[in-house]
């Protein structure tokens, strides 16, 4: 028997699979037998694949191989999220064109993924930076535009001074650029936006029907952030200006003792323009300082700051009391109306602000178990804002009502008196998709410099290709501005003053629909044919990290709902089942990072131990969804296990049959793994394979029938070794084409059971008896 040499074996079978197109997507597909397995689209970084990538692709691959063997027609594919800031920044740093560096990185990724034995259909590979792909990214933008979901507006945006571009809210992490860790500032710019907020309610309501992790669903619900309440008009004293506020607690309106305006909002600007703010310079200075803070900084700062607007009073519309007006950075212009009524007795932030500025605190809600008299005579006092529901108090016509009753009655009052109305508000903001960088899909719009008019391009004008004559180093201006060829022929075709839009699209525009393009990537007319969409969609199983819950996952759902509404598809959610993998941590139990020097390169592992060892080790580390530290000793242990499997072939050559106990254990193993794989319990499946191998090792010989069944069970996990051992038995086909083993229920039943003998409630003995024994016979034996 030759020695186990994984490097030779693995190259041999990878070549076989490629040459024979073993994993080419089948055509004879129906809705009943199809299974679309999707690993999250990777960004091909210059540093190559890491073991976290390997975990995702291995888990998907094991699941795909298992589904094929159970009779499913599997689509498993790979592609590249290849536009975006990281690729462009890498190119700038290394003085190389991003297309060259990106293509080189993809070549390296592809080589590494093939080396893992991942069974994808490489004929369906896509890259978002290729013109035949981003042609349809541009088509999606035009679809949104024609459906009234795109607009252009000037407002404060997240700006990264290092990357020199705008970032969407989900691309800002703890006040920093998610790509380069630069502190984000707010900057007024004209940008393109997509009205994802038009779909906020549907995106929220449909979350409950998703088979996703509960924490993921909760995070997306929180991001959408639905609030029900009322909008209320406060009149500014001695003026015709009304300030509209949104509140989720209209029942507390009698307790509003001051008002706060957002520093970047429209109301403060109008008051300043009218010249009624006596301390204008002080206010302007405060606004300037606020502009240097991020929204996150403003929300989490414990020390409340603000400036009272001297000479300005608002009138509480129900109590008719005059209340002071402040500008303060804890109020954000883009949420609600950019103004709030402050009820310090019943809001934590308002309480802190009121205490700092010595403002009146008027209690208008008391706990349901507290008598109003106790509050009146001072026997019950607020120590901090009471934010819970309770009973209305000191609120005239609301007194004695529960919070919910008081909310309804107040809204009725506001609407009857034309000073407010019922309102539903969302935290979700419209999606800023303009980027002032080169490496992205050009926005397929024209703008007239003289009139400001906008014009969408038509499908026959797509793709709008990235030009070659561009200095793509960031300046804060879109690099396409400086390209001469990019504007060639536009005025001749459309008339004087017409120019192409020079911003590019956010990379999430590319990665929000890639799972459709895999279905029909040669189609030049549509993103995917109706036939392909009906055949394969929606995705049956999607695996990826939780970091894009409020970006990619939300946008993908939005894209799909728009396609549904436009009549292209008959479903409105893209992914039937979605799961997250945990992180693979460094040996020091920290997140892998160049900073810590604890990054594990999968290529280094496969060159020493083999791809099958890496695959099985990563699946054996622990539950897929949990974070797990890398342990070199664990890798060695799995390699020793595979060597045991390899050596079993010697026992088969002289094997004729096996003990009944082995056959029973085999069928238990089939049952257990068959139950675990659909639940993605890969670690327990590997443990069961190890247990069975240890049992076979103790046998003098192993029957061919048992051995063949074992190889089939092994094949999704260690496909190269399984193919080689299968081939050594004289089989000419791929083991991946074999049927998944079925267990025999009669062979997993126990022959005997243990009976515990008790006397007066105390255990005296236990006896082994046959399963079929009668109660009378048990009594005789006892």
Secondary structure, 3 states (H helix, E strand, C coil): CCCCCHHHHHHHHHHHHHHCCCCCCCCCCCCCCEEEEEECCECCCCCCCCHHHHHHHHHHHHHHHHHHHCCCEEEEECEECCCCHHHHHHHHHHCCCHHHHHHHHHHHHHHHHHHCCCCCCHHHCEECCCHHHHHHHHHHHHHHHHCCCEEEEEEEEEEECCCCEEECHHHEECCEECCCCCECEEEEEEEEEECHHHHHHHHHHHHHHCECCHHHHHHHHHHHCEEEEEEEEEEECCCCCEEEEEECCHHHHHHCCEEEECCCCHHHHHHHHCCCCCCHHHHHHHHHHHCCCCHHHHHHCCCCCCEEEEEEEEECCCCCCEEEEEECCCCCCCCCCCEEEECHHHCHHHHHHHHHHCCCCCCCEECCCCCHHHHHCCCCCCCCCCCCCCEECCCHHHCCCEHHHHHHHHHHHHHHCCCEEEEEEECCCCEECEECCCCCCECCEEEECCCCCEEECCHHHCCCCCCCCCCCCCCCCCHHHHCCHHHCCHHHHHCCCEEECCCEECCHHHHCCHHHHCCCCCCCCCCCCHHHHHHHCCEEEEECCHHHCCCHHHHHHHHHHHHHHCCCCCCCCCEEEEECCCCEECCCCCECCCCCCCCCCHHHHHHHHCHHHHHHHHHHCCCCCCCEECCHHHHHHHHHHHHHHHHCHHHHHCCCCCCHHHHHHHHHHHHHHHHHHCCCCHHHHHHHHHHHHHHHHCCCCCCHHHHHHHHHHHHCCCHHHHHHHHHHCCCCCCHHHCCCCCCCHHHCCCCEEEEEEEECCEEEEEEEEECCCCHHHHHHHC
